[in-house]
Amino acid sequence: MANDDYYNELGVSKTSSKDEIKKAYRELAKKYHPDISKEPNATEKFKKVSEAYAVLSDDAKKSQYDQFGKEGFQQKYSQEDIFRGFDVGDIFGDMFGGGDDVFNMFFGGGSKKRQKKGRDLLYELDLKFEEAVFGCTKEIQIEILDSCESCDGSGSKDGKFDVCKACNGVGQVRVNRRTPFGTFSQISTCGDCQGEGKSIKTKCSNCNGSGRASKVKKISIKVPAGVENSSRLRVTSEGEAGIRGSHPGDLYVNLRVKPSDIFQREENDLYLQVPLSFSQAALGDEINIPTLEKEVNINIPSGTQSNTKFRLKGKGVPHLDGYGRGDLFVIVNIITPNKISKEQKKLFEQLKKTEEKKSLLDKIKEFAKGK
């Protein structure tokens, strides 16, 4: 087992129960917590055991870790993802604080302005088949909370602010707690100013101090060639505005592609069902086939059977990476006419007389062998 394996960090095995994992973490976290530990590199060790517990205590993350290993797992989950929502309050109570404090220890949240990022938004966009194949630019209109134009997103009517009285403009507050293990100092984001260190003197009347106001916004969506139905596009920073100048959210666009009238799509390949008459299949013919751009001629050799597939290379859907295209497969089907004229009936009767006489069983055997 590798030294940096999560199970090894906590001294547990894959078969250990949740209670055993929790107990192991509790003991190690008390041993290495920077506020009480005298061991060298205590902070780094505390981070490692906390990361291990954050993964192994979460069923979904543990399953991904067991399946892909640490390297594969960390390609899917960033450090922020691993610790986001991580709460050790049920383990230590008031000893070390809640999950936010562990997160802040790792990512500096306690010493920075708390980000109030705007919400991500979801929009359903309908596309024609050809628009998805060749790409397009669509302009949409959505009603969102955008940066307030009256106060430029500051939330202040006149742009004036007071120093926050709770934290004296620092954006942080320090709380001392006495526990059986000693007195601990906990630094957290100021709840009054949300880490900004200032408070609004006079709130903007248009947004009531939030820095955001509702408006209808036009957004241009660039749809790349080759997208499929249910594909999702991300338009960065086009979601709701953050509170008082914080970063906006993103806009996610779900694509609903209308099916083609004639083509069936499978990834980047297209399939086209083409009817043939008995005479075309028996004698052969040259037919015009519709493609995405224009009609092309293909040769039908004599004796063509129903469900024969012809491949037109590079006539399918463009690849999303911009390199190459899929293929178009033409599948011919021999159609039996519902009605025939007297002249056609006589011709078929003459043809029937010339056909080789074999038993039905022999014909079945030959057909099964592909003859």
Secondary structure per residue as TSV (DSSP state, phi and psi in degrees):
chain	resnum	aa	ss	phi	psi
A	1	M	-	360.0	130.6
A	2	A	-	-64.1	152.1
A	3	N	T	-63.0	-31.8
A	4	D	T	-95.4	14.5
A	5	D	-	-66.8	138.5
A	6	Y	H	-60.8	-39.7
A	7	Y	H	-64.1	-39.6
A	8	N	H	-66.8	-36.5
A	9	E	H	-58.7	-38.8
A	10	L	H	-94.0	-8.9
A	11	G	T	72.1	34.2
A	12	V	-	-124.6	176.4
A	13	S	-	-118.4	172.6
A	14	K	T	-63.4	-23.9
A	15	T	T	-91.5	-0.2
A	16	S	-	-66.3	144.5
A	17	S	-	-77.5	168.9
A	18	K	H	-62.0	-38.8
A	19	D	H	-64.9	-38.6
A	20	E	H	-67.1	-39.7
A	21	I	H	-65.6	-42.0
A	22	K	H	-64.3	-43.0
A	23	K	H	-63.7	-42.1
A	24	A	H	-63.4	-41.8
A	25	Y	H	-67.0	-42.3
A	26	R	H	-56.7	-44.7
A	27	E	H	-67.3	-42.7
A	28	L	H	-71.8	-36.9
A	29	A	H	-65.7	-38.7
A	30	K	H	-67.1	-34.3
A	31	K	H	-69.2	-38.0
A	32	Y	H	-109.4	2.8
A	33	H	-	-60.9	129.2
A	34	P	T	-58.3	-24.7
A	35	D	T	-74.9	-19.4
A	36	I	T	-128.2	-17.9
A	37	S	-	-80.7	140.5
A	38	K	-	-105.0	1.6
A	39	E	S	-75.2	149.9
A	40	P	T	-66.4	146.0
A	41	N	T	57.5	32.8
A	42	A	H	-62.2	-40.8
A	43	T	H	-61.4	-44.8
A	44	E	H	-65.4	-39.7
A	45	K	H	-66.5	-39.0
A	46	F	H	-62.5	-41.4
A	47	K	H	-62.2	-41.9
A	48	K	H	-64.9	-45.2
A	49	V	H	-70.8	-31.4
A	50	S	H	-69.2	-40.1
A	51	E	H	-62.6	-43.9
A	52	A	H	-60.8	-43.6
A	53	Y	H	-68.6	-37.3
A	54	A	H	-60.0	-33.5
A	55	V	H	-82.8	-50.8
A	56	L	H	-73.7	-17.1
A	57	S	T	-88.9	-7.7
A	58	D	S	-107.2	118.4
A	59	D	H	-58.2	-43.8
A	60	A	H	-66.7	-44.9
A	61	K	H	-68.2	-39.2
A	62	K	H	-62.0	-40.9
A	63	S	H	-63.2	-42.3
A	64	Q	H	-65.2	-40.2
A	65	Y	H	-65.8	-43.8
A	66	D	H	-63.2	-33.6
A	67	Q	H	-79.2	-42.1
A	68	F	H	-109.6	-9.2
A	69	G	H	78.8	175.7
A	70	K	H	-66.7	-41.8
A	71	E	H	-64.8	-47.5
A	72	G	H	-66.8	-35.8
A	73	F	H	-64.6	-43.0
A	74	Q	H	-73.4	-14.1
A	75	Q	H	-74.4	-25.6
A	76	K	H	-92.3	-37.7
A	77	Y	-	-114.7	126.1
A	78	S	-	-80.2	170.2
A	79	Q	H	-59.5	-40.1
A	80	E	H	-62.2	-40.8
A	81	D	H	-64.3	-38.3
A	82	I	H	-62.7	-43.0
A	83	F	H	-95.6	-11.2
A	84	R	T	-65.0	127.1
A	85	G	T	82.0	0.1
A	86	F	-	-69.3	121.5
A	87	D	-	-126.6	118.2
A	88	V	-	-105.6	14.7
A	89	G	H	-61.7	-33.3
A	90	D	H	-74.4	-13.1
A	91	I	H	-92.9	-46.7
A	92	F	H	-110.4	-8.1
A	93	G	T	60.3	-126.7
A	94	D	T	-87.0	4.4
A	95	M	T	-64.6	-49.9
A	96	F	T	-117.8	-2.5
A	97	G	-	89.7	-177.9
A	98	G	-	-86.1	-170.0
A	99	G	H	-62.7	-33.0
A	100	D	H	-58.5	-33.4
A	101	D	H	-70.1	-37.8
A	102	V	H	-64.9	-43.9
A	103	F	H	-60.1	-43.8
A	104	N	H	-65.4	-35.3
A	105	M	H	-60.9	-36.1
A	106	F	H	-81.3	-38.9
A	107	F	H	-119.8	11.8
A	108	G	-	75.0	19.3
A	109	G	G	-63.1	-29.7
A	110	G	G	-75.1	-18.2
A	111	S	G	-109.1	5.8
A	112	K	S	-122.1	163.9
A	113	K	-	-63.3	130.3
A	114	R	-	-68.6	122.2
A	115	Q	-	-79.1	128.1
A	116	K	-	-111.8	64.0
A	117	K	-	-57.3	142.9
A	118	G	-	-66.7	159.9
A	119	R	-	-69.9	146.1
A	120	D	-	-75.1	148.7
A	121	L	E	-119.6	155.5
A	122	L	E	-123.8	133.3
A	123	Y	E	-132.1	136.6
A	124	E	E	-96.6	121.7
A	125	L	E	-118.2	123.5
A	126	D	E	-88.7	135.8
A	127	L	E	-129.0	146.0
A	128	K	-	-73.8	159.3
A	129	F	H	-56.5	-45.3
A	130	E	H	-66.7	-33.1
A	131	E	H	-65.9	-37.6
A	132	A	H	-70.5	-36.7
A	133	V	H	-69.7	-48.7
A	134	F	H	-97.5	-8.5
A	135	G	-	82.7	159.0
A	136	C	E	-167.5	173.4
A	137	T	E	-120.4	124.1
A	138	K	E	-118.2	138.3
A	139	E	E	-104.5	126.2
A	140	I	E	-118.1	161.7
A	141	Q	E	-124.6	127.0
A	142	I	E	-135.6	149.8
A	143	E	E	-94.6	119.8
A	144	I	E	-136.8	168.6
A	145	L	E	-86.5	107.4
A	146	D	E	-109.3	170.9
A	147	S	E	-58.6	130.0
A	148	C	-	-64.9	124.7
A	149	E	T	-73.9	-25.6
A	150	S	T	-68.9	-35.0
A	151	C	T	-121.1	10.7
A	152	D	T	57.2	30.0
A	153	G	T	82.8	2.3
A	154	S	S	-80.9	-24.4
A	155	G	-	86.1	-9.1
A	156	S	B	-100.1	135.4
A	157	K	S	-62.7	-43.1
A	158	D	S	-117.3	9.8
A	159	G	S	76.6	14.0
A	160	K	-	-105.1	143.2
A	161	F	E	-135.2	155.5
A	162	D	E	-104.1	155.5
A	163	V	E	-70.2	133.9
A	164	C	-	-62.6	127.3
A	165	K	T	-74.9	-28.3
A	166	A	T	-69.8	-34.8
A	167	C	T	-121.2	2.7
A	168	N	T	58.1	33.5
A	169	G	T	84.6	0.3
A	170	V	S	-79.1	-31.5
A	171	G	S	89.5	-0.4
A	172	Q	E	-133.2	155.1
A	173	V	E	-130.0	145.2
A	174	R	E	-110.5	129.9
A	175	V	E	-121.5	127.5
A	176	N	E	-95.8	131.4
A	177	R	E	-124.4	136.3
A	178	R	E	-99.2	129.1
A	179	T	E	-133.1	170.6
A	180	P	T	-60.1	-16.9
A	181	F	T	-97.1	0.1
A	182	G	E	126.0	-174.9
A	183	T	E	-95.5	130.5
A	184	F	E	-117.0	140.4
A	185	S	E	-101.1	124.8
A	186	Q	E	-117.4	123.8
A	187	I	E	-102.6	129.2
A	188	S	E	-139.9	166.6
A	189	T	E	-66.7	138.4
A	190	C	-	-64.0	126.3
A	191	G	T	-75.0	-23.4
A	192	D	T	-74.4	-43.2
A	193	C	T	-109.8	2.3
A	194	Q	T	56.8	35.1
A	195	G	T	86.6	0.6
A	196	E	S	-81.5	-23.5
A	197	G	S	78.3	7.4
A	198	K	E	-148.4	160.2
A	199	S	E	-130.6	150.8
A	200	I	E	-73.9	134.0
A	201	K	S	-73.0	-56.4
A	202	T	S	-128.9	118.0
A	203	K	B	-69.1	145.1
A	204	C	-	-65.1	129.6
A	205	S	T	-71.2	-22.5
A	206	N	T	-77.1	-35.1
A	207	C	T	-120.0	2.0
A	208	N	T	57.3	34.6
A	209	G	T	88.5	-4.7
A	210	S	S	-81.2	-20.2
A	211	G	S	81.8	6.6
A	212	R	E	-131.3	147.1
A	213	A	E	-144.3	149.4
A	214	S	E	-74.7	136.2
A	215	K	E	-155.8	157.7
A	216	V	E	-89.9	123.6
A	217	K	E	-119.8	136.6
A	218	K	E	-92.7	130.6
A	219	I	E	-130.8	132.7
A	220	S	E	-91.0	125.1
A	221	I	E	-109.7	118.7
A	222	K	E	-93.8	113.7
A	223	V	E	-97.0	117.0
A	224	P	-	-72.5	153.2
A	225	A	T	-64.8	137.4
A	226	G	T	97.9	4.4
A	227	V	-	-67.7	155.7
A	228	E	-	-113.6	169.1
A	229	N	T	-60.3	138.5
A	230	S	T	75.3	5.7
A	231	S	-	-65.1	154.4
A	232	R	E	-126.0	128.7
A	233	L	E	-104.6	146.8
A	234	R	E	-113.4	122.4
A	235	V	E	-108.3	105.5
A	236	T	T	-63.7	135.2
A	237	S	T	64.9	20.2
A	238	E	-	-107.9	17.8
A	239	G	S	-89.0	-156.8
A	240	E	-	-67.6	146.6
A	241	A	-	-67.8	149.0
A	242	G	-	-76.5	163.3
A	243	I	G	-72.5	127.6
A	244	R	G	48.1	56.0
A	245	G	G	87.7	-0.8
A	246	S	-	-67.7	166.3
A	247	H	-	-64.3	137.1
A	248	P	-	-72.1	161.4
A	249	G	-	-78.3	-174.3
A	250	D	-	-109.4	159.5
A	251	L	E	-106.4	124.0
A	252	Y	E	-106.0	129.7
A	253	V	E	-114.1	113.5
A	254	N	E	-85.3	129.3
A	255	L	E	-98.3	128.9
A	256	R	E	-115.6	105.2
A	257	V	E	-95.8	127.5
A	258	K	-	-72.7	134.9
A	259	P	-	-64.2	154.3
A	260	S	-	-75.7	152.9
A	261	D	S	-72.9	-24.8
A	262	I	S	-127.3	-26.9
A	263	F	E	-98.0	145.1
A	264	Q	E	-110.1	133.4
A	265	R	E	-108.2	134.8
A	266	E	E	-130.8	103.7
A	267	E	T	56.2	-115.4
A	268	N	T	-102.6	2.5
A	269	D	E	-96.4	149.2
A	270	L	E	-116.8	149.2
A	271	Y	E	-126.7	135.0
A	272	L	E	-129.7	121.5
A	273	Q	E	-89.0	124.0
A	274	V	E	-122.7	126.2
A	275	P	E	-80.1	141.9
A	276	L	E	-126.5	146.9
A	277	S	-	-84.0	167.6
A	278	F	H	-58.0	-42.5
A	279	S	H	-68.8	-38.8
A	280	Q	H	-63.5	-42.0
A	281	A	H	-69.8	-38.5
A	282	A	H	-76.8	-43.9
A	283	L	H	-94.1	-18.7
A	284	G	-	87.9	160.1
A	285	D	E	-167.7	167.3
A	286	E	E	-115.0	122.9
A	287	I	E	-124.9	154.0
A	288	N	E	-91.0	128.7
A	289	I	E	-114.4	129.1
A	290	P	E	-73.9	138.7
A	291	T	-	-121.7	-173.3
A	292	L	S	-65.4	-29.1
A	293	E	S	-102.7	-55.7
A	294	K	S	-154.0	171.2
A	295	E	E	-76.3	144.9
A	296	V	E	-129.6	153.8
A	297	N	E	-91.7	137.3
A	298	I	E	-130.5	149.2
A	299	N	E	-95.8	126.2
A	300	I	E	-98.5	110.1
A	301	P	-	-70.5	154.9
A	302	S	T	-62.7	145.0
A	303	G	T	81.1	16.0
A	304	T	-	-65.0	134.1
A	305	Q	-	-95.4	157.7
A	306	S	T	-62.1	144.3
A	307	N	T	74.7	10.9
A	308	T	-	-66.1	138.8
A	309	K	E	-112.1	130.1
A	310	F	E	-113.2	136.4
A	311	R	E	-106.7	126.3
A	312	L	E	-108.8	100.7
A	313	K	T	-66.7	135.6
A	314	G	T	73.9	14.6
A	315	K	-	-105.7	14.4
A	316	G	S	-95.9	-147.7
A	317	V	-	-89.0	138.6
A	318	P	B	-61.5	145.0
A	319	H	-	-73.3	146.3
A	320	L	T	-61.2	-28.9
A	321	D	T	-77.7	-3.0
A	322	G	S	87.9	-0.4
A	323	Y	S	-111.8	110.8
A	324	G	-	80.9	174.5
A	325	R	B	-139.3	162.1
A	326	G	-	-75.2	-170.9
A	327	D	-	-112.7	161.7
A	328	L	E	-108.8	124.0
A	329	F	E	-107.5	122.1
A	330	V	E	-99.9	120.0
A	331	I	E	-110.7	118.4
A	332	V	E	-92.7	142.9
A	333	N	E	-130.4	125.5
A	334	I	E	-80.9	123.7
A	335	I	-	-101.0	127.8
A	336	T	-	-84.7	123.0
A	337	P	-	-66.3	140.7
A	338	N	S	-75.4	-34.3
A	339	K	-	-133.3	140.5
A	340	I	-	-131.8	152.3
A	341	S	-	-78.2	170.5
A	342	K	H	-62.1	-39.9
A	343	E	H	-64.5	-42.3
A	344	Q	H	-65.5	-36.4
A	345	K	H	-63.5	-42.2
A	346	K	H	-62.8	-40.5
A	347	L	H	-65.3	-40.4
A	348	F	H	-66.9	-35.7
A	349	E	H	-66.1	-39.2
A	350	Q	H	-65.9	-39.9
A	351	L	H	-63.5	-38.5
A	352	K	H	-62.4	-36.8
A	353	K	H	-67.8	-26.0
A	354	T	H	-89.2	-10.2
A	355	E	S	-70.2	147.6
A	356	E	-	-64.0	133.3
A	357	K	-	-88.4	111.8
A	358	K	-	-137.8	157.2
A	359	S	-	-70.3	155.9
A	360	L	H	-60.8	-36.1
A	361	L	H	-64.9	-40.9
A	362	D	H	-64.1	-39.8
A	363	K	H	-64.1	-38.6
A	364	I	H	-63.7	-41.8
A	365	K	H	-64.0	-43.4
A	366	E	H	-64.7	-39.8
A	367	F	H	-65.7	-37.9
A	368	A	H	-65.7	-29.4
A	369	K	T	-85.7	-2.9
A	370	G	T	83.5	20.9
A	371	K	-	-84.3	360.0
